[in-house]
Amino acid sequence: MDALKRQFATQATPRAHRARGVAPTLAGGKRPGWRGWLRHSATVVILVLALAVVTACGGAPKPENSANPPQLYIYNWEDYFAPTTLEDFGKEMGIEVFLDTFQNEDEMLAGLQSRPGHYDVVFVADYLVAELVGRSLLEPLTLENIPNIKHVDSRFLDLGFDPGNKYSVPYVWGTTALAVNTAKIPENYDTWEVMWDPAYAGHIAMINDPQEVLGATLKLLGHSLNSRDPEHLAQAREKMLEQKPLLAGYMDSISIRDKLITGEIWAAQVYNGEGVWAKSKNPDVVFLVPNEGAAIWQDNMAIPLGAPHKAEAQKFLNYIQRPEVAAANSSYLYYANTNVPALELTPPEILQDPAVYPDKASFERSEYYLERTQEFNEWLNRMWSELTGP
């Protein structure tokens, strides 16, 4: 285990993470996507039997016979595995692995809908699992074929978006919380209230995502970020309008990250990946879960409906939850993993970083977002137009 820790420690440097941001409304759906890469998407084929990586066009799966090894087609965010994960899996299992990447969740959904029966594994945010199940786009799992799910912390299993984990296996998780420049705000910054302080007007930024802005506001007011109580929503509306003139803007998380680094922004709502990166570049920046709590996000692995290689897909889900594999992936990404034994293999500087692994109390006062109704989505869109309009 010490050797594995040393191996992962060489990768334990905060990295520029993919940005979560507002995406267009999911085609025919109820919810906006959270994230979008700013990089171009790529299609990569990992020809593991030859131990070579080449670019491919992601064509239709080939019939398997003695001349063609088993295959696996994966649909994921770009750069979301440790460098050798797919090659190692393919070499060990004798499976030819193909990777397609998407830039945002709209693109992912469109890919699943336009190419049914093509992909075997897809990576999906928590609330989108329920969305895809509701659209009959996911295969039920046979958990007996994924015994390594036993390693997953119970906090990340049997959640509201997938009771009993009938359709998904957890991958990594994080928070949407608060970054503060302590040179500019040296005290009393462990609360969402700092985002409404007139003393910092022009130096405050919120993420350009209506769900996240509302969620933080509801937490500040002492409510669940999933509250649909009309009185709570009316209070939140007034509070958000009160904050509007204080803001430097509603920004994408990459812009927030960069302005935290330069010192233009003193307090910001931001995703933990960008918060970790900002504090690695500017020692005055801290990232924390406020006293009122924050939002938790969790990415998951699932099998699309009609996957042509379901057996290989379940082997892959099981492989990803091997402790040494889970530790390698999360250490490379600088995100928190969901695998308990993998924590023993995680470099201490990652494991002890509260921006990556919040303490138990911070976790318990935070929440996952629940699926939104059409009625609520319409209210939120009207509220967002009011906030972002002149």
N, C-alpha and C positions, 0 to 999 in steps of 0.2 A: 504493500500500500504506500509506503514512503516513496518508492520509485515512481509510482503513478502520480503522487502529489507533486513530485519534482517535475515530472513531464508536463503536467497541466499548469504548473506555476510559470513555465516559460511562456504560456499564452495569456497569463492573467494580467493583462493591461487593458484598461477601459478602451473600447473601440467605438467608432461612430456608428450608432445604431440606426436601423431603419426608422423612419419617421412615421408616427401615427398622425393622421390628419383627416380633414373632412373630405369625403369622397361623395360623388353623386349618389342619390338614392338608389338602392339596389333595384334592379329592373323588376318591376312588379311587386316589390317588397315594401316593408314597413320602416326599414332602418337604414341610416347612413353607415357606411363603413368607417372604421376608426383610423386605418393606417394607409399610407401610400409610400412606397419607395420613391426617392428622388432619382435613383439611378435607372438606367434602361434595363428592362427585363432581358433575361438570356435564357436560352434553352441549352442545357448541357447534357450530354450523354456520357455516362461513365462505363466504359467497356472494361468491366472489372476482370474478365477472364484474361484479357491481354494486359491488364494493369495500365491502361492508357485512358486519358480523358480527352474527348474530342467534341467539337460542336456538332449538333444534329438538328434536324428539322422537326423532331417529335412526331414522326409518322405513325401510322396505325400499328398496333401490336402485331408482331409476326406469329404465325402458327408455331407452336412448340413441337419439335420432334427431335430425333437423335442428333440432327445437325444444328438445331437451335436450342440454346440453353433456356431455362426458365427466365422470365422477364419480370420487371417491376417498373411501373410508371408512376413517378412521384410529382405532385404539384405543390409548390412551396414558395415562401418568400425567398428572395435572393440572399445568398450568404447566411443561411440559417442552420448550418451544420458545422461542426468542426471539420477541418480540411480533409481528413481521411475517413470520415464516418461512412460515406457511401461506398467508397472503394473497399474498405475493410469488410463491410457487410457482404458485398457482392463476392469478394474473394473467398470468404468463409463459407457462404451458402451456395456458391456456384450459380449465382443469379446475375443476369445482365440488368443493370440499373440505369434508368433514364430519368432525368430531372428536367421539368419545365418550371419556370418561375413566373410569378405574377407581381404586378406593381401595387395593386390595391385589391380590396375584397370584392369590388364590383367586377373587376377583371377575372378574379377567381370564380365567382358565381357564373359569369358568362361562359367561362371555359368549361365548367361542369355541364352547363345546359346545352352548349353547342357541340360538345364531344362526348355524348353519353357512351359509357362502355369503354372509355379510353384510359382514364386514370385509375390507379389502384390505391393510392394514398393521397390525402389532401390535408393540409394544415389549416385549422379553422379556429377563430377566436371563440371565446366562451359562448356569448349570446347567439353567435351565428350557427352553432351546433343546433340549437332549437329551431332556428330559421330553416336550415337545410333539412332537418327531420320533417318539419311541417310541409316542405315542398317535395317530400319523398325522394330526396337526392342522396341519402346515405344508406349504406348496408348495415344491418344489425351485426354486431360483433359476436363471436363465440369466445368468451373470455377464458374458457378452458385452454384455448390455443394461445393465450397471452398470459402465461403464468407470472411473468415478471411484474404484472400490475400489482402484485402483492407488495412490491417495494415502494409503491406510491403512498405518500403521506395521506392519511384519511381526510385531511382538510381540503384536498383537491379532488376528492371522489364523491360520487353520488350527489352532485350539485343540482340546483334547480333547472339548469339548461340541459341536463342529461341524467335524469334519475337512474341509478343503477349502472351507469356507464354502459348503456346498451349500444351506444353509437360512437363513443370517443374514448381516447386514452390521453391523459395530460402530458404536456411536453415541458414548457417553461412558463413562468409567471412574473408579474411585476405590479407596480402601482402607478397611479396618476396622482401626484402629490405636489409638494411645495419646494421650490428652490429660492434661496435667499442669499444676497451678498451681505455678509456680516460686517464688512467694512463700512457699509452704508446704513445697515440696520443691525446694530450690535446687540440688541436685546429684544425680548418679547416678540420673537418672530416665529414661535412654534404654534401658530394659530392662523386659520384662514382670515382672521380679522386684519392681518397685516395687508391683505389685498384690497382693503377698503379704507386705508389710512390716507387722508389727504396730504400728509407730510411727504408722501412718496409719489404724488401725482406726476404722471408723465414717465414714470420709471417702473410701472406695473404692467404685466402682460398676462393675458389668459389665452389658453389654447383655442384655436378657431374651430371648436367643435361644440355645438349647442348642448349635447348631452353632458359633456365634461363640465362646461360652465355652470349649467343648472345643478349638476351633482355636487360640485364644491359649494355652491350657494346654499343648497338644502342642508348640507352637513354643517355649515356655519350656523344655520338657524336651528340646529339641533334635531333635524328631521332625517329620515332615511333618504339616501340619494335616489331611491326608487319610489318615493312618495308620489301618489296621485291624488292626494287630498286637495280639493280645490282651494281651501284656505291656505295650505302650505305653498301651493303653486302661486297664489296671489302674493304671498309674502316674498317668495323668491323673485317674482317679477319686479316688485318694487326695489328689492335689494340689488338686483342686477342693473336696473336703470340708475340707481344711486351710484353704482361703481363706474358706469360707462364713461363719464367725463374724467375719471382719474387714470384711465388706461392709456398706455402707449399704443395699445391695439390688441385685437384678437389675432394671434399669429400662429403659423405652423410651428411645430416643435423644433425644427432645425433653426429657424430664425430666432426663437427664444433662446435656444442653446447658445448660439453664436453671440447674442447680445448679453447674455449672462457672462460669457467669457470676456468680452470687451468692457464690461461694466456699465453698459448703457441701461440695462434692465437690472433693478435691484431686488425685485420680488416677482416670482412667476409661478403659475401653474404649469407643470411640465411632466412628461412621462419619465419614468426613472432612468431609462437608457440615456436620454439626453441630459438628465440631471447628473448622472454619474460622469458623463463625458465633460460637462461644464466644470464640475468641481475638480476633475483631473487636470484641467487647463488653467483654472483660476482658483488658487487656494483659499480665497475669501468666500467662495460659494459653498453652501451646504445644501443637501437635499434631505427632506424629512417628511414623515407623515404627520400632519398637524394634530393637535390635541383632539379635534373633533372627528378625525378619521378621514379616509380618502377612498378612492376607487381602486379595486383590484382587477387586473386583467389576467387572463390565462389562455395560452394557446394550446391547442389539442390536435391530436392526430385522428383521422377518421378514414373510412373506406367509402368511396363514392358508389352509388347504386350501379349495379351492373359491372363492377370491376372485373376485368377478365382474369386477374391473377390474385384472387382473394386469399388463397393459402399463403402465397409469398408475401402479401400485404400484412397478414397477421404475424408472420415471422418477423417482418420488419418492425412492426409496433412492439413486439416482444423484445427485439434486439435493442431498440432505442431506450428501453427501460432497464437494460443491464446497468448496474451501478457504475461500472467504469466508463460505459458509453455515455450515460446521462451526465456524469461529471465532466467528461471531455467536452461535450456539446455546450453545457451551461458555462463552463469556465472560458471557453473560446468566445461565447456570446456576451459574457459578463451579465447574464441574467440568472435569476434564481431557478434552480431545478426543483422538481416535485418528488424526487426519489430520495428516500431517507438514507439508505446505505451510501448513496453517492455523496452525501455531505461529508463523510469521512475522507473522501478522495478529493475534496474541493480545497484549493489553496486558502490558507487562513485569511489572507488579505481580501478575498472575495467574501468568504463566509462571515467575516466579522464586519463587513461594510453594511451599515444599516440602510444605505440607499439601495442595496441589492436584496438583502435579507432583513426586512423590518423585524423588530422584536415582537414577541407574542401579543403584547398589549396593543401595539400599533395595528397588527393584523386583525385582531378581534374587534377593533372599532372601525374597521374598514369593510367595504361591501363590494360584491359583484353587481354589475348592471343586469337587470332582468329584461326580458323581451318586452318591447313596447307595442301598444295597440295602435291601430290606425288613427283612432280618435286622439290619442295623446301625441302621436307624431305630428298631426296637423296643428295642434296647439303649440308644440315646440317649434315648428317651422314659422308660425306667426310670431312667436316670441323672438326668434332669432332674427327675423326681418326687422323687428322693432329695434333690436339691439344694434344691428349692423347697418341700419339705414341712417340717413342724415338726421 
